[in-house]
Every structure is written in structure tokens, then in C-alpha cells.
Amino acid sequence: MSASENKRILGRVIEAALQDDGAVLTALVADPELAECIRAASQESRRLLPDQKFTIESVIAEGDFVSVQWTIAGTYMRGIPGVFGPKRVTVHGSYLATVERGRVLAMTQYSDQLDLLAQLGSRAIFFTAVRTLFRRLVRREAGSHRHSGGIMKPQAAPQPPQSAAGAAELVNL
């Protein structure tokens, strides 16, 4: 599909997530688990910022890859231990997605969490740091998973090449 068609598909996925439309997400996202992750992340965002205004700042597409830069502004009411609202906040972030044959195959969210925590106050930084450390320790105990962003399924660690030819192939990338 064309880059413009892929942009349109990702736009529909974002709109469906914002409207909590599971049927559209299931239709446009290839993996049901990824569709549920996208939906859950959007629900969590609405829980933390119930009056949020989501704005798409820019969209770039090249082949199967689509990047969306966005801003969410809203009033934080509650949800993070030790942080009390109401506080007006603005969060900046982006999505990076792979779209093939009319469906989203992968999608990762990046957002400026440090800026958000700074807007909420220093206690938020402390509680979030402790929670993040605890989650990493629990994950380490449960087994290692690779994770690089907001919405991504755990993947097995890459396996080393089994032959000299495989190693040479990696070097020539």
C-alpha cells in the first residue's frame, strides 16, 4: 500500500483508540494482543487526564513505516501515588508503526515522561522511579523481556549466529 494509505490507516487506529472502539482496533491491528495493548494505553491516558485534548502535530510515512508526533493536554486529577490534582499538564510523544496490507503489524509509543513528572511535581518523580525500579526487579525475576517503548509485546532475545556465514552476514548489515 502507499505511504498515504498507511498514514490513513494509522490515523484510524489512533481515532479508534481515543474513542475506545475495540471493533475497529481489532479490524485494523493484525495482532489481537497489540490491539488490546493500544486500547489499554488509551484508557490509562483517559483515566489520568479525563479532559484530555489529543492533537496530532505531524505525520511522516516512508513505505511501511509511519511516525506520528502528538501532544496531549489535560487536567491531571489522580492516579499516581503521592501526586494530587488538579494540575494542568501537557505531554509530548510519538507513535512509530509498521503498516502492511492495510493492518498495523507493530506500534511503539514514546512520550516525554520526565517532563510530565516535572509538571506534576518532585514527589511524582520519586514514586514513579520507585515503581519503575520495582517493576524491573519483578521482570528480572520472571525472566528477561526486551522492551523499548510504550506499546510493544515482549520478544525473545536475539540468538547469536550459529555459523561463520551468519556472523559475516551480521557484520555486513
C-alpha positions as CSV (number, residue, x, y, z in Angstrom):
1,M,0.0,0.0,0.0
2,S,1.1,3.6,-0.5
3,A,2.6,5.7,2.3
4,S,-0.5,8.0,2.3
5,E,-2.8,4.9,2.7
6,N,-0.7,3.7,5.6
7,K,-0.9,7.2,7.2
8,R,-4.7,7.0,6.9
9,I,-4.8,3.5,8.5
10,L,-2.7,4.6,11.4
11,G,-4.9,7.7,11.8
12,R,-8.0,5.4,12.0
13,V,-6.3,3.2,14.7
14,I,-5.5,6.3,16.8
15,E,-9.0,7.6,16.4
16,A,-10.4,4.2,17.4
17,A,-8.2,4.1,20.4
18,L,-9.3,7.6,21.5
19,Q,-12.9,6.6,21.1
20,D,-12.4,3.1,22.8
21,D,-13.7,1.4,19.6
22,G,-12.4,-2.2,20.1
23,A,-14.1,-3.4,16.9
24,V,-12.1,-1.0,14.7
25,L,-8.9,-1.7,16.6
26,T,-9.4,-5.5,16.1
27,A,-10.1,-4.9,12.4
28,L,-7.1,-2.7,11.7
29,V,-4.4,-4.2,14.0
30,A,-3.0,-7.6,12.9
31,D,-2.3,-8.9,16.4
32,P,-5.2,-9.0,18.9
33,E,-2.8,-8.7,21.8
34,L,-1.3,-5.5,20.3
35,A,-4.8,-4.2,19.7
36,E,-5.6,-4.7,23.4
37,C,-2.3,-3.0,24.4
38,I,-3.2,0.0,22.3
39,R,-6.7,0.2,23.8
40,A,-5.4,-0.2,27.4
41,A,-2.8,2.5,26.9
42,S,-5.5,4.9,25.6
43,Q,-7.8,4.0,28.5
44,E,-5.0,4.7,31.0
45,S,-4.3,8.0,29.4
46,R,-8.0,9.0,29.7
47,R,-8.0,7.8,33.3
48,L,-5.1,10.1,34.2
49,L,-6.3,13.0,32.1
50,P,-10.1,12.8,31.8
51,D,-10.5,16.1,29.9
52,Q,-7.6,15.5,27.6
53,K,-7.2,17.1,24.2
54,F,-5.2,14.9,21.7
55,T,-3.5,16.8,18.9
56,I,-1.6,15.3,16.0
57,E,1.4,17.6,15.3
58,S,2.9,15.8,12.3
59,V,2.8,12.6,10.4
60,I,5.6,11.1,8.3
61,A,5.4,7.9,6.3
62,E,8.0,6.1,4.3
63,G,7.0,2.8,2.8
64,D,5.5,0.6,5.6
65,F,6.7,2.9,8.4
66,V,4.5,5.7,9.8
67,S,5.5,8.1,12.5
68,V,3.1,10.4,14.3
69,Q,4.1,13.2,16.6
70,W,1.4,14.2,19.1
71,T,0.6,16.3,22.1
72,I,-1.9,15.6,24.8
73,A,-3.1,18.5,27.1
74,G,-5.4,17.9,30.0
75,T,-6.0,18.2,33.7
76,Y,-4.4,15.5,35.9
77,M,-6.8,14.6,38.7
78,R,-5.5,11.4,40.3
79,G,-3.8,8.1,39.6
80,I,-0.2,8.4,40.6
81,P,0.5,7.7,44.3
82,G,1.5,10.9,46.2
83,V,0.5,13.3,43.4
84,F,-2.6,15.3,43.9
85,G,-4.6,17.2,41.4
86,P,-5.9,19.1,39.8
87,K,-2.9,20.1,37.7
88,R,-2.8,21.2,34.0
89,V,-0.2,19.2,32.1
90,T,1.0,18.8,28.5
91,V,2.6,15.6,27.3
92,H,4.5,15.3,24.0
93,G,5.1,12.0,22.3
94,S,5.1,9.9,19.2
95,Y,4.0,6.6,17.7
96,L,6.1,4.6,15.3
97,A,4.2,1.9,13.5
98,T,4.6,-0.7,10.8
99,V,1.6,-1.0,8.5
100,E,1.4,-3.7,5.9
101,R,-1.5,-4.9,3.7
102,G,-3.9,-2.5,5.4
103,R,-3.2,-3.5,9.0
104,V,-0.9,-2.3,11.8
105,L,1.7,-5.0,12.5
106,A,3.7,-3.2,15.2
107,M,3.4,0.0,17.1
108,T,5.6,1.6,19.7
109,Q,4.8,4.7,21.8
110,Y,7.4,7.1,23.0
111,S,6.5,10.0,25.4
112,D,8.3,12.6,27.5
113,Q,7.6,11.1,30.9
114,L,10.3,13.1,32.7
115,D,8.6,16.4,31.5
116,L,5.2,15.1,32.7
117,L,6.6,14.1,36.1
118,A,8.3,17.5,36.4
119,Q,5.0,19.2,35.7
120,L,3.3,17.1,38.4
121,G,6.0,17.8,41.0
122,S,9.0,16.2,42.5
123,R,7.1,13.6,44.6
124,A,5.8,12.1,41.4
125,I,9.3,11.6,40.2
126,F,10.2,9.7,43.4
127,F,7.1,7.5,43.4
128,T,7.4,6.7,39.7
129,A,11.1,5.9,40.0
130,V,10.4,3.5,42.9
131,R,7.6,1.9,40.9
132,T,9.7,1.5,37.8
133,L,12.6,0.0,39.7
134,F,10.2,-2.4,41.4
135,R,8.7,-3.5,38.0
136,R,12.2,-4.0,36.6
137,L,13.2,-6.2,39.5
138,V,10.0,-8.2,39.2
139,R,10.5,-8.6,35.4
140,R,14.1,-9.7,36.0
141,E,12.8,-12.4,38.4
142,A,10.1,-13.5,36.0
143,G,12.5,-13.7,33.0
144,S,14.1,-11.3,30.7
145,H,12.0,-9.4,28.1
146,R,13.1,-6.9,25.6
147,H,11.0,-3.7,25.8
148,S,11.7,-0.3,24.1
149,G,8.8,2.0,24.4
150,G,5.2,2.1,25.4
151,I,3.3,-0.4,23.4
152,M,5.3,-3.5,22.4
153,K,5.0,-7.2,23.1
154,P,7.8,-9.0,24.8
155,Q,10.2,-10.7,22.4
156,A,12.7,-13.4,22.8
157,A,16.3,-12.2,23.0
158,P,18.1,-12.4,19.6
159,Q,20.1,-15.6,19.2
160,P,23.8,-15.4,18.2
161,P,24.6,-16.7,14.7
162,Q,25.3,-20.5,14.6
163,S,27.8,-20.3,11.8
164,A,30.6,-18.1,10.5
165,A,28.4,-17.2,7.5
166,G,25.7,-16.0,9.8
167,A,28.3,-13.9,11.8
168,A,29.6,-12.4,8.5
169,E,26.0,-11.6,7.5
170,L,25.5,-9.6,10.7
171,V,28.8,-7.7,10.2
172,N,27.8,-6.7,6.6
173,L,24.4,-5.1,7.7
